[in-house]
Amino acid sequence: MVRSELIWLFIAMGAVTFIPRWLPLFYLSQRRLPEWFTDWLDLIPVAVLSALVVPEIMTVGVPRHLSLINPRLLVALPTFIFALKTKSLGGTVFAGMLLYWLAGIIF
């Protein structure tokens, strides 16, 4: 009994995950989207990444408060500059990890 309930639960979870992703794809694949809309859609990954990263590097403590002098921000700035200059994902990750390690030793 429990086994069949789990199988139905997995099927339902799969449907709940699949349908909201499939419907817009199916609906929009047959239409030409306006240029302004596709330009707007291109901004979504940058906005999501910024929404995840900026609060993490700009705030400290519990409860969270803004702090411009903290190790994560001091590491993020040179890492960002390195990323802009080299355009190397692997190098940027390595530089960021190295700087974060050094900041942990210093601070």
C-alpha positions in Angstrom: 0.0 0.0 0.0 2.7 2.5 0.9 4.7 1.6 -2.2 1.8 2.4 -4.5 1.2 5.7 -2.7 4.8 6.6 -3.2 4.7 5.8 -6.9 1.6 8.0 -7.3 3.3 10.7 -5.3 6.3 10.6 -7.6 4.1 10.7 -10.7 2.1 13.7 -9.3 5.3 15.6 -8.3 6.7 14.9 -11.8 3.5 16.3 -13.4 3.5 19.3 -11.2 7.1 20.1 -12.2 6.8 19.2 -15.9 3.5 20.9 -16.8 4.3 24.5 -15.8 7.6 24.2 -17.8 6.0 22.5 -20.8 2.9 24.7 -21.3 4.8 28.0 -22.0 7.2 26.1 -24.2 4.4 24.6 -26.2 2.4 27.8 -26.4 5.3 30.1 -27.2 7.0 27.8 -29.7 4.3 28.4 -32.3 4.4 32.2 -32.0 6.8 34.9 -32.9 7.6 37.0 -29.8 8.1 40.7 -30.0 11.7 41.9 -30.0 11.2 43.9 -26.7 10.0 40.8 -25.0 12.9 38.6 -26.0 15.3 41.4 -24.9 13.5 41.5 -21.6 13.8 37.7 -21.2 17.5 37.9 -21.8 17.8 40.0 -18.6 16.2 37.4 -16.3 19.4 35.3 -15.7 21.4 38.4 -14.7 18.6 39.6 -12.5 18.3 36.2 -10.7 22.1 35.9 -10.2 22.3 39.5 -8.9 19.4 38.8 -6.5 21.2 35.8 -5.1 24.8 37.2 -5.0 24.5 40.8 -3.9 22.7 40.3 -0.6 25.2 37.6 0.2 28.3 39.7 -0.3 26.9 43.1 0.9 25.3 42.1 4.2 26.6 40.4 7.4 25.3 39.3 10.8 22.1 38.1 12.2 19.8 40.0 11.6 21.3 41.0 8.3 22.7 44.5 8.0 24.5 46.3 5.2 28.3 46.3 5.6 30.7 47.7 3.0 33.7 46.4 5.0 33.4 42.6 5.1 35.7 39.9 3.7 33.2 38.6 1.1 32.9 42.0 -0.5 36.6 42.6 -0.4 37.1 39.3 -2.2 34.3 39.8 -4.7 35.6 43.1 -6.1 39.1 41.8 -7.2 37.5 38.6 -8.4 35.0 40.6 -10.5 37.8 42.6 -12.0 39.8 39.5 -12.7 36.7 38.0 -14.5 36.3 41.1 -16.6 39.9 41.2 -17.7 40.5 37.5 -18.4 37.0 36.2 -19.4 38.1 32.8 -17.9 35.5 31.0 -15.8 38.0 28.5 -14.4 40.6 31.2 -13.6 37.9 33.4 -12.0 36.7 30.5 -9.8 40.3 29.7 -8.8 41.2 33.4 -8.1 38.0 33.8 -6.1 38.6 30.7 -4.0 42.2 31.7 -3.4 41.3 35.2 -2.4 38.5 33.9 -0.1 41.0 31.5 1.5 43.5 34.3 2.1 40.7 36.6 3.5 39.8 33.8 5.9 43.4 33.8 7.2 43.7 37.6 7.4 40.3 38.4 8.9 
